């Protein structure tokens, strides 16, 4: 897995509100990556969240077919899908084992902890 330790796009984000769970943070991370990525360059997203990877690769057609009714964090997923549709290059989503020896996964966990400990909230752009 490619990983650049001091890359400018490696950020710690604090999510507004009381709901600072991995079920919110994981889709926020994917959304942030999509917002920062070049539209016409291939993008490889590795995530240890089956919730996100399965949501976007298996569940999405049903979510859309049923009008997103009952989908938790649908505002995040709708923003992600909007950014995916805007891309002019392929986007790969891959599930990776969490808390494994992967350098990128360890770094992501560290950034997530830093974000949760921040005293100010970050603005998450959910525009579609």
N, C-alpha and C positions, 0 to 999 in steps of 0.2 A: 504494500500500500504506500502511495506517495504521501509524504507529509513534510511540510516546511515549518520548523518550530517557531520562528519569529515572523511569520507571514502577517502582513497588515490586516488581513481578513480574519485572523484568529482572534475572536473577541469573547468577552464575558458579558452576557446580557442578564439583566434582572427584569423579570416579567412583572408587569403591573398587577396588583391585587394579591389576594390570599392564596390563589390557586397555583402555587409554584411546585408543580409536580412534573415528573418526567413525561407524563401524557400531554403536557402543554409544552414543555421545554424542547422535546424532540422534534415536533413539527415546526416550532419556531426556528430551530437550528437549520432545518431544511429550507425553510422560507428565506432565511438570511443568506444561505449559500446561493439560492437561486437569484436573489436580488443583487448579489455581488458578482455573479458569474457573467462572463461575456456571452452575449446571446448567440453567437455563431461559432462557439468552441464547444467541443464535447465536454460533458460534465459527468464525473463519477462521484456519486454520493454513497458513502458507506455509513450505515447506521446500525446501532445495536438495538434499535427499536422495531420489533416485529409489527407493532401497532402502526408505525409510519410506513414501513416498507410494504406490508400486506395491505394497508389501507390504500396506498397509491397504485399497487400492482394487481391486487385481487378484488378489493371491495369497491373501488371507485365506480365502476359501471353501475353497480346496484345502488350506491349512494346517489348517483346522479339520476338514475331511473326513478327512484322514489322521492325525488325532490329534496334530498338531504335530510329528510325527516328522521329524527332520533339519532343523528350522527353527532357524537361528542366532538367538540372543537371544530365544528363545520366552518366557522369563520376562518380558521387557520388553513384548513384543507382547501377551501375554495380559493384562497389567495395563492396557495401553492400551485393548484391546478391552473390558475390564470397565468402564472409565471411560466409554467411548463408549456402552455399553449403558445406563449410568445416566443419561445426559443426556436432558433433556426438550426439547431444542431441536436444531436442525440444526447439524451440524459440517461445515465445508467443508475439504477438503484440497487444496492446490494446489502443484504443483512449480514452483519458480522457479529461474532460472539462478544458480548459485553464483558467488561472486567477481565479481558484476556491480556496477553502479553503484547498486544499491538500498540506500537508507539502512538499512533494517531488516536486510538481509543482512550488510552491513558491521558493524553493531552486534552482530549475533549472532556473527560470527566473532571480534570483539574479546572478547566475553564468554566464548566458548569458550576462547580463549587464556588469559585470566585464570584461568579455572577449572582448566585443565591445569597452571598454574603455582602453584596454591595448595599449601600445605604440609599441610593437613588435608583429609581426605575428607569428603564430604557423605553423609548417609544418604538413599538413594533408596527411597521407599516402593513396594514391588512388590505390595502387597496387592490381592486380587481380591474 
